Amino acid sequence: MRIKRGVTASKRRKNLLQHAKGFQWRRKTNFRAAKEALLHAWTYAYRDRRNKKRDRRVLWQAKINAASRNLGVQYSRLINNLNKVNIELDRKSLAYLAEHKPEVFAHIVENTK
């Protein structure tokens, strides 16, 4: 007996087209175009979830460097001194302190000298 895939196929297509919602032109309504667009979209999403971490770290380093140079210490020296004094603050929290609580950041820098 022949098995017809009408329900399964339309379910699969419908699911894929729901993922393509918000795309432009044919890519949101045409199955083949949507499939191709989603292959690229998901590849970029996977890649950029990793790149986002890299970009954030660079931003934190820039913020810490700017704040520490205002206090007369280079970024690399500050990080080295933090390690020597066993102050285990990550760059994310250091950048937050440098931007929003400069007096606390200044106190930390003084403790590392």
Order of alpha helices (4+ residues) and beta strands (2+ residues): alpha-alpha-alpha-alpha-alpha
